[in-house]
Amino acid sequence: MVETNPGIAPQGTVAGVRYGPALALLASLFFMWGFITVINNTLLPHLRSVFDLNYTQTTLIESVWFIAYFVASIPSAKLIQRIGYKPALVTGLCVMAVGALGMVPAAQIPSFEVTLVALFVIASGITLLQVAANPYVAVIGPPESSESRLTLVQAFNSMGTFFAPYFGGYLILSRTVGGTSLEGTQLTEAERLADAQATQLPYVMVAVVLLAIALVIWRSNLPALGSATRRVSKEARKKLSLWKHPNLVFGVPAIFIYLIAEIGVANLFILFVIQPDIAGITPAVAANYLVLLWGGMMVGRFAGAYLMRRYNARHVLAAFALFAMLVMIGAATLHGPVAMWCLILVGLGHSIMFPAIFALGIKGLGPLTEEASGLLIMAIAGGALVVVQGWLADSYGLQASFWLTVACEVYVLWYALVGSRTRAEKEGITEEDALQASA
């Protein structure tokens, strides 16, 4: 649960402690979970080759990953309430390290089922970090600069997603027969076994880094958060209803649906561009182009932050959603390298969707912001429905499955123009009156 601290000082201190070092340390967490999440984009084509998976089975891997957000989010919130933010951050990092080490026996056996369990454990640890770190970053400094702080650490998250394809491409795909062969190449059992073991070193390296960060955080002096305001907020929201705020009601499915689009594109990118009628390249080479997709998201996030300081956030979101819809239509209908570049460009369109939808979804909710934030975080589980796109790819073709992504962009566009309007905006009243009307 989000805590707000009545002792926040206006000059960059919290209860007399500078928050700059804490923010820098927390930025490393955002980098790591972005990095580890995007390693999956190179892991999926690798596992598809090793275990001879169809598209449905391949996307099931990512579904298991995002199911963890739904399963672990509420227990994570309860754990944070029980042990506090700092121990929760350390616990989340240790859980991730255990999952990363679980990839070693999964590769040695090799076992698809053990791989799924290990990835679920990693994702559960990331969920705990998400639930703890996001609100912590928001409240450790002056409230007027909370959006700036969140944007800054999200940029580090994007930096992690930018570098991950290089890491996965070099240490996984480029070191395997499947990763350096064209689509359709048949591997022998010996080659599959050798390829499977290529994931051991990268995940051991990840586990070591996670444990090192956990040790640093454990020994650090992170500012503590007070609970007085949380108790006041709890009393204030007893008679208020979340469901009378349309920007939240439509915002939760907007996050859910957006995640289907983002995860579907990212995880099927390599499998799409290696097709002979698209780019006809090897998975290892395709990983280098995947970097451009995530790089576009990083650039778009900075550009979007700049634009939203000058223009209405709803209009900026609508423009990005319209752009994403158009390039996805291109990816679903065109052929050759142009289709690949359409898929790369959608990263630019997707860049601001999560933070913009999140901000619009909690706008004007006052003491209801905590619960609203929790619902929006749980909606990240929408990424689990990427398995639906896998089924569509098996049934109608990989390229045709991107029409599902087009439909997702349409909903986000509608939300930006219509669904994100608050109750106060619709009824021409103040936000305070809108909150009272929700009682």
C-alpha positions as CSV (number, residue, x, y, z in Angstrom):
1,M,0.0,0.0,0.0
2,V,1.3,3.5,-0.8
3,E,2.4,5.5,2.2
4,T,2.7,9.3,2.1
5,N,5.0,11.0,4.6
6,P,3.9,14.1,6.3
7,G,7.5,14.8,7.2
8,I,8.6,15.4,3.6
9,A,10.8,18.4,3.3
10,P,10.7,20.7,0.3
11,Q,14.4,21.0,-0.3
12,G,15.2,17.4,-1.3
13,T,15.2,15.8,2.1
14,V,12.9,13.3,3.9
15,A,12.9,13.6,7.6
16,G,16.3,15.3,7.4
17,V,17.8,12.7,5.1
18,R,18.7,13.4,1.5
19,Y,16.8,11.2,-0.9
20,G,19.2,11.6,-3.9
21,P,21.4,8.6,-3.0
22,A,18.3,6.5,-2.3
23,L,16.8,7.5,-5.6
24,A,20.0,6.4,-7.4
25,L,20.0,3.1,-5.7
26,L,16.3,2.5,-6.5
27,A,17.1,3.4,-10.2
28,S,19.2,0.2,-10.3
29,L,16.2,-1.8,-9.4
30,F,14.2,-0.3,-12.2
31,F,17.1,-1.0,-14.6
32,M,17.3,-4.7,-13.4
33,W,13.7,-5.6,-13.7
34,G,13.5,-4.0,-17.2
35,F,16.7,-5.8,-18.2
36,I,15.5,-9.2,-16.9
37,T,12.0,-8.9,-18.4
38,V,13.4,-8.1,-21.9
39,I,15.9,-11.0,-21.8
40,N,12.7,-13.1,-22.3
41,N,12.5,-11.6,-25.8
42,T,15.7,-13.4,-26.8
43,L,14.9,-16.4,-24.5
44,L,11.6,-17.2,-26.3
45,P,13.0,-18.0,-29.7
46,H,15.8,-19.9,-28.0
47,L,13.4,-22.1,-26.1
48,R,11.2,-22.5,-29.1
49,S,14.2,-24.1,-30.9
50,V,15.4,-26.2,-27.9
51,F,12.0,-27.7,-27.1
52,D,10.5,-27.5,-30.6
53,L,7.5,-25.4,-29.4
54,N,4.6,-24.1,-31.5
55,Y,3.6,-20.4,-31.1
56,T,1.0,-21.1,-28.4
57,Q,3.5,-22.9,-26.3
58,T,6.1,-20.2,-26.9
59,T,3.8,-17.4,-25.8
60,L,2.7,-19.5,-22.8
61,I,6.2,-18.8,-21.4
62,E,5.4,-15.1,-21.2
63,S,1.9,-15.8,-20.0
64,V,3.3,-17.6,-16.9
65,W,5.6,-14.6,-16.4
66,F,2.7,-12.1,-16.2
67,I,0.4,-14.4,-14.3
68,A,2.9,-13.8,-11.5
69,Y,1.8,-10.1,-11.4
70,F,-1.8,-11.2,-10.7
71,V,-0.9,-13.9,-8.2
72,A,1.9,-12.1,-6.3
73,S,0.7,-8.5,-6.2
74,I,-1.7,-8.7,-3.2
75,P,0.7,-11.0,-1.1
76,S,3.4,-8.5,-2.0
77,A,1.4,-5.6,-0.6
78,K,0.6,-7.5,2.6
79,L,4.3,-8.4,3.0
80,I,5.4,-4.8,2.6
81,Q,2.8,-3.8,5.3
82,R,4.2,-6.5,7.6
83,I,8.0,-6.0,7.1
84,G,8.4,-2.6,5.6
85,Y,9.8,-1.3,2.3
86,K,13.5,-1.9,2.7
87,P,13.3,-5.6,3.8
88,A,10.7,-6.1,1.0
89,L,13.1,-4.7,-1.6
90,V,15.8,-7.1,-0.4
91,T,13.4,-10.0,-0.3
92,G,12.3,-9.3,-3.9
93,L,15.9,-9.3,-5.1
94,C,16.6,-12.5,-3.4
95,V,13.5,-14.2,-4.8
96,M,14.6,-13.1,-8.3
97,A,18.1,-14.5,-7.7
98,V,16.6,-17.8,-6.6
99,G,14.6,-17.9,-9.8
100,A,17.6,-17.0,-11.9
101,L,19.6,-19.8,-10.4
102,G,16.7,-22.2,-11.1
103,M,17.4,-21.7,-14.8
104,V,20.6,-23.6,-14.3
105,P,19.0,-27.0,-13.5
106,A,16.2,-26.2,-16.0
107,A,18.9,-26.0,-18.7
108,Q,20.9,-28.9,-17.5
109,I,18.0,-31.4,-17.5
110,P,16.7,-29.8,-19.8
111,S,13.0,-29.3,-18.8
112,F,10.4,-26.9,-20.2
113,E,8.3,-27.3,-17.0
114,V,11.2,-26.4,-14.7
115,T,12.0,-23.4,-16.9
116,L,8.4,-22.2,-16.5
117,V,8.7,-22.5,-12.7
118,A,12.0,-20.6,-12.6
119,L,10.6,-17.8,-14.7
120,F,7.5,-17.6,-12.5
121,V,9.7,-17.2,-9.4
122,I,11.7,-14.4,-11.1
123,A,8.5,-12.6,-12.1
124,S,7.1,-12.9,-8.5
125,G,10.3,-11.2,-7.2
126,I,9.9,-8.4,-9.8
127,T,6.2,-8.0,-8.7
128,L,7.3,-7.4,-5.1
129,L,9.9,-4.9,-6.3
130,Q,7.2,-3.1,-8.5
131,V,4.7,-2.9,-5.6
132,A,7.4,-1.6,-3.2
133,A,9.6,0.6,-5.4
134,N,7.0,2.6,-7.4
135,P,5.2,4.2,-4.4
136,Y,8.5,4.5,-2.5
137,V,10.0,6.6,-5.3
138,A,6.8,8.7,-5.4
139,V,6.9,9.7,-1.8
140,I,10.6,10.0,-0.7
141,G,10.9,13.5,-2.1
142,P,8.8,16.7,-2.5
143,P,5.3,15.8,-3.8
144,E,5.4,18.5,-6.5
145,S,8.3,16.6,-8.2
146,S,7.0,13.0,-7.9
147,E,6.2,12.7,-11.6
148,S,9.7,13.8,-12.4
149,R,11.3,11.3,-10.1
150,L,9.1,8.4,-11.5
151,T,9.9,9.5,-15.1
152,L,13.6,9.5,-14.2
153,V,13.6,5.9,-12.8
154,Q,11.4,4.7,-15.6
155,A,14.1,6.0,-18.0
156,F,16.5,3.6,-16.3
157,N,14.0,0.9,-16.7
158,S,14.0,1.7,-20.5
159,M,17.7,1.6,-20.4
160,G,17.6,-1.9,-19.0
161,T,15.2,-3.0,-21.8
162,F,17.6,-1.3,-24.3
163,F,20.7,-3.3,-23.3
164,A,19.0,-6.6,-22.6
165,P,18.7,-7.8,-26.3
166,Y,22.5,-7.2,-26.7
167,F,23.1,-9.3,-23.6
168,G,20.7,-12.1,-24.6
169,G,21.7,-12.0,-28.3
170,Y,25.4,-12.3,-27.5
171,L,25.3,-14.8,-24.6
172,I,22.3,-16.9,-25.7
173,L,21.4,-16.7,-29.4
174,S,24.9,-16.1,-30.9
175,R,26.3,-19.1,-28.9
176,T,23.8,-21.6,-30.1
177,V,23.1,-23.5,-33.3
178,G,19.4,-22.6,-33.3
179,G,20.2,-18.9,-32.7
180,T,22.6,-18.7,-35.7
181,S,20.5,-20.8,-38.1
182,L,17.8,-19.6,-40.5
183,E,14.1,-20.4,-39.8
184,G,13.2,-24.0,-40.5
185,T,16.7,-25.5,-39.8
186,Q,16.3,-28.9,-38.0
187,L,18.5,-29.5,-35.0
188,T,19.8,-32.8,-33.8
189,E,19.2,-33.9,-30.2
190,A,22.8,-33.3,-29.3
191,E,22.6,-29.7,-30.7
192,R,19.4,-29.1,-28.8
193,L,21.0,-30.3,-25.5
194,A,24.1,-28.1,-26.2
195,D,21.8,-25.1,-27.0
196,A,19.8,-25.6,-23.8
197,Q,22.9,-25.2,-21.6
198,A,23.7,-21.8,-23.2
199,T,21.3,-20.1,-20.7
200,Q,23.2,-21.2,-17.6
201,L,26.0,-18.6,-17.7
202,P,23.8,-15.5,-18.4
203,Y,21.4,-16.4,-15.5
204,V,24.2,-17.1,-13.1
205,M,25.6,-13.7,-13.9
206,V,22.2,-12.1,-13.3
207,A,21.8,-13.9,-10.0
208,V,25.2,-12.6,-8.8
209,V,24.3,-9.0,-9.7
210,L,20.9,-9.3,-8.0
211,L,22.4,-10.6,-4.8
212,A,25.1,-7.8,-4.9
213,I,22.3,-5.2,-5.2
214,A,20.4,-6.8,-2.4
215,L,23.4,-6.6,-0.1
216,V,24.0,-2.9,-0.9
217,I,20.3,-2.1,-0.2
218,W,20.4,-4.1,3.1
219,R,23.4,-2.1,4.2
220,S,22.1,1.3,3.0
221,N,20.3,3.9,4.9
222,L,17.0,4.3,3.0
223,P,14.7,7.0,4.3
224,A,11.8,5.5,6.4
225,L,8.2,6.4,5.5
226,G,5.7,7.5,8.1
227,S,2.2,6.1,8.5
228,A,0.2,9.0,10.0
229,T,-1.1,10.2,6.6
230,R,-1.9,6.6,5.6
231,R,-4.2,6.3,8.7
232,V,-5.9,9.6,7.8
233,S,-6.3,8.5,4.2
234,K,-7.8,5.2,5.4
235,E,-10.5,7.0,7.4
236,A,-11.2,9.4,4.5
237,R,-11.9,6.7,1.9
238,K,-14.2,4.5,3.9
239,K,-17.3,6.0,2.4
240,L,-15.9,6.6,-1.1
241,S,-16.3,4.3,-4.2
242,L,-13.7,3.6,-6.8
243,W,-16.3,2.5,-9.3
244,K,-17.9,5.9,-9.7
245,H,-14.7,7.3,-11.4
246,P,-14.8,6.4,-15.1
247,N,-11.2,7.3,-15.8
248,L,-10.2,4.5,-13.4
249,V,-13.0,2.1,-14.5
250,F,-11.8,2.3,-18.1
251,G,-8.2,2.8,-17.2
252,V,-7.8,-0.6,-15.6
253,P,-8.7,-2.5,-18.9
254,A,-6.6,0.1,-20.8
255,I,-3.5,-1.0,-18.9
256,F,-4.6,-4.7,-19.3
257,I,-5.1,-4.3,-23.0
258,Y,-2.0,-2.2,-23.6
259,L,0.1,-4.9,-22.0
260,I,-1.3,-7.5,-24.5
261,A,-0.1,-5.3,-27.3
262,E,3.4,-4.5,-25.9
263,I,4.2,-8.0,-24.8
264,G,2.8,-9.6,-28.0
265,V,5.0,-7.3,-30.2
266,A,8.1,-7.7,-28.1
267,N,8.0,-11.5,-27.7
268,L,7.0,-12.3,-31.3
269,F,9.3,-9.7,-32.9
270,I,12.3,-12.1,-33.5
271,L,10.0,-14.9,-34.6
272,F,8.3,-12.5,-37.0
273,V,11.4,-10.8,-38.6
274,I,13.2,-14.1,-39.2
275,Q,10.4,-15.2,-41.6
276,P,11.7,-15.6,-45.2
277,D,9.0,-13.2,-46.5
278,I,9.9,-10.5,-43.9
279,A,13.6,-10.1,-43.3
280,G,14.9,-13.6,-43.6
281,I,17.6,-13.2,-41.0
282,T,18.9,-15.4,-38.2
283,P,17.6,-14.9,-34.6
284,A,21.0,-13.6,-33.5
285,V,20.8,-10.8,-36.1
286,A,17.2,-10.2,-35.3
287,A,18.1,-9.5,-31.7
288,N,20.1,-6.5,-32.9
289,Y,16.9,-5.0,-34.5
290,L,14.9,-5.7,-31.3
291,V,17.3,-3.3,-29.6
292,L,15.8,-0.6,-31.9
293,L,12.3,-1.4,-30.7
294,W,13.2,-0.9,-27.1
295,G,15.4,2.1,-28.0
296,G,12.3,3.7,-29.6
297,M,10.4,3.2,-26.4
298,M,13.2,4.9,-24.4
299,V,13.3,7.9,-26.9
300,G,9.5,8.1,-27.0
301,R,9.4,8.2,-23.2
302,F,11.7,11.3,-23.0
303,A,9.8,12.9,-25.9
304,G,6.4,12.2,-24.4
305,A,7.5,13.7,-21.0
306,Y,8.6,16.8,-22.8
307,L,5.3,17.1,-24.8
308,M,3.1,16.5,-21.8
309,R,4.6,19.5,-20.1
310,R,3.2,21.6,-23.0
311,Y,0.1,19.8,-24.2
312,N,-2.8,18.0,-22.7
313,A,-1.7,14.5,-21.7
314,R,-4.8,12.9,-23.2
315,H,-4.1,14.5,-26.6
316,V,-0.5,13.3,-26.5
317,L,-1.6,9.8,-25.6
318,A,-4.1,9.9,-28.5
319,A,-1.4,10.9,-31.0
320,F,0.9,8.1,-29.9
321,A,-1.9,5.6,-29.9
322,L,-2.9,6.6,-33.5
323,F,0.7,6.3,-34.6
324,A,0.9,2.9,-33.0
325,M,-2.3,1.7,-34.7
326,L,-1.1,2.9,-38.2
327,V,2.3,1.2,-38.0
328,M,0.7,-2.0,-36.7
329,I,-1.7,-2.1,-39.6
330,G,1.5,-1.9,-41.8
331,A,3.1,-4.8,-39.8
332,A,-0.1,-6.9,-40.3
333,T,-0.4,-6.3,-44.0
334,L,3.0,-5.5,-45.6
335,H,5.9,-7.8,-46.4
336,G,9.7,-7.6,-46.6
337,P,11.8,-5.2,-44.5
338,V,9.1,-2.5,-44.4
339,A,7.0,-4.8,-42.3
340,M,9.9,-5.3,-39.9
341,W,10.4,-1.5,-39.6
342,C,6.7,-1.0,-38.9
343,L,7.0,-3.4,-36.0
344,I,10.2,-1.5,-34.8
345,L,8.4,1.8,-34.9
346,V,5.5,0.6,-32.8
347,G,7.9,0.9,-29.8
348,L,7.8,4.6,-30.3
349,G,4.0,4.6,-30.1
350,H,3.9,2.3,-27.1
351,S,6.5,4.3,-25.1
352,I,4.2,6.6,-23.1
353,M,1.2,4.4,-22.9
354,F,1.7,2.8,-19.5
355,P,2.8,6.0,-17.6
356,A,0.1,8.1,-19.3
357,I,-2.7,5.7,-18.8
358,F,-1.6,5.2,-15.2
359,A,-1.5,9.0,-14.5
360,L,-4.9,9.5,-16.1
361,G,-6.4,6.6,-14.3
362,I,-5.6,7.9,-10.8
363,K,-6.4,11.6,-11.7
364,G,-8.7,13.2,-9.2
365,L,-9.1,10.2,-6.9
366,G,-7.6,11.8,-3.8
367,P,-7.7,9.4,-0.9
368,L,-8.7,6.6,-3.3
369,T,-5.4,6.8,-5.1
370,E,-3.8,3.9,-3.2
371,E,-6.4,1.4,-4.1
372,A,-6.6,2.7,-7.7
373,S,-2.9,2.3,-8.1
374,G,-3.1,-1.2,-6.8
375,L,-5.7,-2.1,-9.4
376,L,-3.7,-0.6,-12.2
377,I,-0.6,-2.5,-11.1
378,M,-2.6,-5.7,-11.1
379,A,-3.7,-5.0,-14.6
380,I,-0.2,-5.6,-15.8
381,A,-1.3,-9.2,-15.7
382,G,-2.8,-8.5,-19.1
383,G,0.6,-9.5,-20.5
384,A,-0.4,-13.1,-19.7
385,L,-2.9,-13.0,-22.6
386,V,-0.1,-12.9,-25.1
387,V,-0.9,-16.7,-25.3
388,V,-4.1,-15.7,-27.2
389,Q,-1.9,-14.1,-29.9
390,G,0.2,-17.3,-29.9
391,W,-3.0,-19.3,-30.6
392,L,-4.0,-16.8,-33.3
393,A,-0.5,-17.2,-34.9
394,D,-0.9,-21.0,-34.9
395,S,-4.4,-20.8,-36.3
396,Y,-4.2,-18.0,-38.8
397,G,-0.6,-17.2,-39.3
398,L,2.0,-15.1,-37.3
399,Q,1.5,-11.9,-39.3
400,A,-2.3,-12.1,-39.1
401,S,-2.1,-12.4,-35.3
402,F,-1.0,-8.7,-35.2
403,W,-4.5,-7.6,-35.9
404,L,-5.1,-8.3,-32.2
405,T,-2.5,-5.7,-31.5
406,V,-4.3,-3.2,-33.8
407,A,-7.5,-3.8,-31.8
408,C,-5.5,-3.0,-28.6
409,E,-4.3,0.3,-30.1
410,V,-7.9,1.2,-31.0
411,Y,-9.0,0.8,-27.3
412,V,-6.1,2.9,-26.0
413,L,-7.0,5.6,-28.6
414,W,-10.6,5.5,-27.4
415,Y,-9.5,5.7,-23.8
416,A,-7.3,8.8,-24.5
417,L,-10.1,10.6,-26.3
418,V,-13.2,9.5,-24.3
419,G,-12.6,7.0,-21.5
420,S,-10.0,9.0,-19.6
421,R,-12.2,11.9,-18.8
422,T,-12.7,12.3,-15.1
423,R,-16.1,12.5,-13.4
424,A,-15.4,16.2,-12.6
425,E,-14.6,16.9,-16.2
426,K,-17.8,15.2,-17.4
427,E,-20.1,16.9,-14.9
428,G,-18.4,20.3,-14.9
429,I,-17.7,20.2,-11.1
430,T,-14.6,20.3,-9.0
431,E,-12.6,17.2,-8.1
432,E,-13.5,17.6,-4.5
433,D,-17.2,17.6,-5.3
434,A,-16.7,14.6,-7.6
435,L,-15.1,12.7,-4.7
436,Q,-18.0,13.6,-2.4
437,A,-20.4,12.4,-5.1
438,S,-18.7,9.0,-5.1
439,A,-19.7,8.4,-1.5
